[in-house]
């Protein structure tokens, strides 16, 4: 269900917005009357974006200086941190150090840089919504995905901390922890790991981009004014606490 004009007059920045969950969330914000600046490192993917009321910016969100400058320029009301990678599927003791660092640099450090830059902008306005895309792996820990699991757990902790820091400012910060959603991230995983993730979901299926976008847009709206510092599951029954 599309809520007409729910984001009228609101401007969003969506990282990783040229594809997958980020693109789905961007599409819905636009459909509901908002404008979006899509951030992505992939220029070819940005060139393929065809959404009204949308601009694009090629940016490496692991560069804190680039993020700070772009956030000052964009002046968003809404920030959705969706950019991320899975890293390889292997045991902790065999996990390559360079991959561990790369996963944390994008999945955690870049989220910190974006939140750090956006919070003062939103505080000045007296209104803002930050939505971080975490994962059920950050709550339960997936075997053979230690970097991804640890980075998403850290995103949840960051969200809780920032939500409490902003609690009286008119700015909220929440996270979403989906179970697996079939996006291009699956291309980075082994079939064995994909099958394992499906087996853990009582509904017996993966989530959809539209389902995650619906929750993200609720959290980014006026309706979610009394929710902050919380991680909302969308797990098909996998998570019950």
C-alpha positions in Angstrom: 0.0 0.0 0.0 1.4 3.4 -1.0 0.6 6.3 1.3 0.2 9.3 -1.0 2.3 12.4 0.0 3.5 10.8 3.2 6.9 12.3 2.4 5.8 15.5 0.9 8.5 18.1 1.5 11.0 15.5 2.9 14.4 14.9 1.3 16.2 11.6 1.8 19.7 10.3 1.4 19.9 6.5 0.7 23.3 4.8 0.6 23.6 1.9 -1.6 20.5 3.2 -3.3 21.2 2.2 -6.9 20.2 -1.4 -6.3 18.7 -3.9 -3.9 17.0 -2.8 -0.7 18.3 0.8 -1.1 16.7 1.1 -4.5 13.4 -0.3 -3.3 13.3 2.1 -0.3 14.2 5.0 -2.6 11.4 4.0 -5.0 8.8 4.0 -2.2 9.9 7.3 -0.7 9.6 8.9 -4.2 6.2 7.2 -4.8 5.0 8.7 -1.5 5.9 12.3 -2.4 9.5 12.7 -1.2 12.8 13.4 -3.0 15.8 11.2 -2.8 19.6 11.6 -3.3 20.9 8.1 -4.1 24.5 7.5 -3.0 26.4 4.6 -4.5 30.0 3.9 -5.5 28.9 2.1 -8.7 28.5 4.8 -11.4 27.0 2.3 -14.0 24.3 1.4 -11.5 23.7 5.1 -10.8 23.4 5.8 -14.5 20.7 3.1 -14.8 18.5 4.7 -12.0 15.2 5.9 -13.5 13.2 7.5 -10.7 11.5 10.9 -10.6 12.5 13.4 -8.0 15.8 11.7 -7.6 19.4 12.8 -7.9 22.5 10.6 -7.7 25.9 11.0 -6.2 28.9 8.7 -6.8 30.6 8.5 -3.4 32.7 6.1 -1.4 30.9 6.1 2.0 34.0 4.6 3.6 35.7 8.0 3.1 34.6 10.1 6.2 35.7 13.4 4.6 33.6 12.7 1.4 30.6 11.7 3.5 30.8 14.9 5.7 31.0 17.2 2.7 28.2 15.4 0.8 25.9 15.4 3.9 26.4 19.1 4.4 25.5 19.6 0.8 22.5 17.3 0.8 20.9 18.5 4.0 18.6 15.4 4.3 15.6 15.0 6.5 15.9 11.2 6.2 19.0 9.0 6.1 18.8 5.3 5.1 22.1 3.4 5.4 21.7 0.4 3.1 25.2 0.0 1.5 26.8 -3.2 2.5 28.7 -6.4 1.6 28.6 -9.9 2.9 32.2 -11.0 2.6 33.3 -14.6 2.0 31.6 -17.6 3.7 34.3 -19.3 5.8 35.1 -20.1 9.4 36.5 -17.5 11.7 39.9 -19.2 11.9 40.2 -19.2 8.1 38.7 -15.8 7.6 41.0 -13.5 5.6 42.0 -10.4 7.6 41.7 -8.2 4.6 38.1 -9.3 4.0 37.3 -8.8 7.7 38.5 -5.2 7.5 36.7 -4.5 4.2 33.4 -5.8 5.6 33.6 -3.7 8.7 34.8 -0.7 6.8 31.6 -0.6 4.7 29.0 -2.3 6.9 30.0 -0.5 10.1 32.5 2.4 9.7 30.5 3.9 6.8 27.3 3.8 8.8 29.1 5.6 11.6 30.4 8.2 9.2 27.0 8.8 7.7 25.2 9.0 11.1 27.9 11.2 12.5 27.5 13.6 9.6 23.7 13.5 9.4 22.8 13.9 13.1 23.9 17.6 13.5 22.1 18.5 10.2 18.9 16.9 11.5 19.2 18.3 15.0 19.5 21.8 13.6 16.2 21.2 11.7 14.5 19.8 14.8 13.3 16.7 12.8 15.0 13.8 11.3 14.8 10.0 10.7 17.8 7.7 10.5 17.2 4.1 9.4 20.1 1.7 9.5 19.8 -1.7 7.7 21.2 -4.3 10.0 20.5 -8.1 9.8 19.2 -10.9 11.8 22.8 -12.2 11.6 23.8 -9.4 13.9 21.4 -10.7 16.6 22.0 -14.5 16.2 25.4 -14.8 14.4 25.5 -16.9 11.3 28.2 -19.6 11.1 30.7 -19.0 8.3 29.8 -15.3 8.2 31.7 -13.9 11.2 32.6 -10.5 9.7 29.1 -9.9 8.4 27.5 -11.0 11.7 29.8 -8.9 13.8 29.5 -5.8 11.7 25.7 -6.0 11.8 25.7 -6.5 15.5 27.8 -3.4 15.8 25.3 -1.5 13.7 22.5 -2.5 16.1 24.6 -1.2 19.0 25.4 2.0 17.3 21.7 2.5 16.5 20.7 2.0 20.1 23.4 4.5 21.3 22.6 7.2 18.8 18.8 6.8 19.3 19.2 7.6 23.0 21.5 10.5 22.3 19.0 12.1 20.0 15.9 11.2 22.0 14.9 14.7 22.9 15.9 16.3 19.6 13.1 15.4 17.3 15.4 13.0 15.5 15.0 9.3 15.7 17.4 6.5 14.8 16.2 2.9 14.3 17.5 -0.2 12.6 15.9 -3.1 10.7 17.2 -6.6 11.0 15.9 -8.6 8.0 16.4 -12.3 7.6 17.7 -13.0 4.1 16.2 -11.0 1.3 17.0 -12.1 -2.3 19.1 -9.3 -3.7 22.4 -9.1 -5.6 24.2 -9.8 -2.2 23.3 -13.4 -2.9 25.9 -13.3 -5.6 28.6 -13.0 -2.9 27.4 -16.1 -1.0 27.8 -19.8 -1.5 24.7 -21.8 -2.4 25.3 -23.8 0.9 25.0 -20.6 2.9 21.9 -19.5 1.0 20.3 -22.8 1.7 21.2 -22.6 5.4 19.6 -19.1 5.7 16.4 -20.3 4.1 16.3 -23.3 6.4 16.3 -21.1 9.5 13.2 -19.1 8.4 9.9 -20.8 9.6 7.9 -19.2 6.8 10.1 -21.1 4.4 10.9 -18.2 2.1 13.1 -15.2 1.8 11.8 -11.7 2.5 11.1 -9.3 -0.3 12.5 -5.9 -1.0 9.0 -4.5 -0.8 8.5 -5.8 2.7 11.7 -4.2 4.0 10.9 -1.0 2.2 7.5 -0.8 3.9 9.0 -0.9 7.3 11.8 1.4 6.4 9.4 4.0 5.2 7.2 3.7 8.3 10.3 4.3 10.4 11.2 7.3 8.2 7.8 8.9 8.6 6.0 11.0 11.1 4.0 8.0 12.3 7.1 6.5 14.0 7.6 9.5 16.2 7.7 7.4 19.5 10.2 4.8 18.3 13.9 5.3 18.6 17.0 3.3 19.4 15.3 0.0 18.5 16.0 -2.8 16.1 12.9 -4.1 14.3 13.0 -7.7 13.0 11.7 -8.8 9.7 12.6 -12.4 9.8 9.7 -14.6 8.7 9.5 -16.0 12.3 13.2 -16.7 12.7 13.6 -14.1 15.5 11.2 -14.2 18.4 13.1 -12.0 20.9 
